[in-house]
């Protein structure tokens, strides 16, 4: 996978068709673009019960999940709903 230069935070959208399965990943420096991608992927794939879609912001060696979609429902929303996952 090609990584973006680490000039600042990176926003990553990860789509999995099953928890723990292979992932399709998109990375953007612009958080607004990443959010639009997350919403588009939820619209395209979110009706499947096993699909997991996460939007996370990576900075300073940690990844903060901003928004997530699992079991046909949102599970993490900002503000205040961030979960910190170690890289």
matplotlib code that plots the C-alpha trace (Angstrom):
import matplotlib.pyplot as plt

x = [0.0, 1.3, 1.4, 0.8, 3.7, 3.4, 3.1, 0.2, -2.8, -4.0, -7.7, -8.2, -11.4, -11.3, -13.9, -14.1, -16.7, -16.3, -14.7, -11.1, -11.2, -9.2, -9.7, -10.1, -8.4, -8.4, -6.3, -6.7, -5.1, -8.4, -10.8, -13.8, -12.9, -12.5, -15.9, -17.6, -15.9, -17.1, -20.6, -20.4, -19.1, -21.8, -24.4, -22.9, -22.0, -23.6, -26.8, -24.8, -24.9, -21.2, -19.7, -17.5, -16.5, -14.4, -13.1, -10.0, -7.6, -3.9, -1.6, 1.3, 1.5, -2.2, -5.3, -8.6, -11.8, -14.1, -17.0, -17.8, -20.5, -21.2, -24.2, -26.1, -25.7, -23.3, -21.4, -18.9, -19.7, -17.8, -17.6, -16.7, -17.3, -13.7, -12.0, -8.2, -6.7, -2.9, -1.1]
y = [0.0, 3.5, 5.8, 9.5, 11.7, 12.3, 16.1, 16.1, 14.0, 11.4, 10.4, 6.8, 5.0, 1.2, -1.0, -4.7, -7.1, -9.1, -8.2, -9.1, -9.8, -8.2, -4.4, -1.7, 1.4, 5.0, 7.7, 11.5, 14.5, 16.5, 15.2, 16.5, 14.4, 11.3, 11.9, 12.1, 8.8, 7.2, 8.3, 7.1, 3.7, 3.4, 4.1, 1.6, -1.3, -0.5, -2.6, -5.8, -7.2, -8.1, -4.9, -2.8, 0.8, 3.0, 6.6, 7.2, 10.1, 9.1, 11.5, 11.3, 7.5, 6.8, 6.3, 7.8, 6.3, 9.2, 7.3, 3.6, 1.5, -2.1, -4.3, -1.8, 1.0, 3.8, 2.8, 5.7, 9.4, 12.5, 14.7, 13.0, 9.5, 8.9, 5.6, 5.5, 2.5, 1.9, 1.5]
z = [0.0, -0.9, 2.1, 2.1, 3.3, 7.1, 6.9, 9.2, 10.3, 7.8, 7.6, 6.7, 5.7, 6.0, 4.5, 5.5, 4.3, 7.5, 10.9, 10.8, 7.0, 4.2, 3.9, 1.2, 2.5, 1.4, 2.9, 2.7, 4.3, 3.9, 6.6, 4.7, 1.7, 3.9, 5.5, 2.1, 1.2, 4.4, 3.8, 0.1, 1.2, 3.9, 1.1, -1.2, 1.2, 4.6, 4.1, 4.4, 8.0, 8.1, 6.6, 8.9, 7.7, 9.9, 9.5, 11.6, 12.1, 12.5, 14.1, 16.6, 16.5, 17.4, 15.5, 16.7, 15.3, 14.4, 12.8, 12.3, 10.8, 11.9, 11.7, 9.6, 12.2, 13.2, 16.3, 16.9, 16.2, 17.0, 19.0, 22.2, 20.8, 19.7, 20.6, 20.6, 19.0, 19.2, 15.8]

ax = plt.figure().add_subplot(projection="3d")
ax.plot(x, y, z, "-o")
ax.set_aspect("equal")
plt.show()
